[in-house]
């Protein structure tokens, strides 16, 4: 049940995110579906390749593809005025997707008895990989590398799961809430990782 809920939450959040980016870039509806599906399923595809899960497992998620399709379609049909709320709530939904997919990715790696390093990578890529591919397709610099702290929260979630601290729905729920809260706090307070440029 927890697995299914995480999949649905993450898929919805990231499909909507991809569709919104497509609209911001003035892509047509086909571009919206491409970016929506890329954001929702790109991270999981990369994760499967890296930890040895059969890549064709992605195509066995028929219900999730339907959910993503419906979400993208609704976004394109909503009045423009309603879409302005995305600027206010979009970061929150994106945080939900990050948390859901980070946990789901880490649990996938644990299921195949991957080492801790692979669990962390799986969590990070499942949580943020789709967004990276989306931004590349949209001709943008990947948001996760230059804005508020993002992928780090997914990686820390992978550490918690890889060390065996998650042993049931309640602990998974607590971790989910913690990742969402940390992501929202990093946006609110504009927390960023240290960076340097060639001129400083």
Secondary structure as UniProt FT lines:
FT   HELIX           2..24
FT   TURN            25..26
FT   HELIX           29..51
FT   HELIX           55..60
FT   HELIX           62..77
FT   HELIX           80..83
FT   TURN            84..85
FT   HELIX           86..111
FT   TURN            112..113
FT   HELIX           116..137
FT   TURN            138..139
FT   HELIX           143..145
FT   HELIX           151..162
FT   TURN            163..164
FT   HELIX           169..188
FT   TURN            189..190
FT   TURN            198..199
//
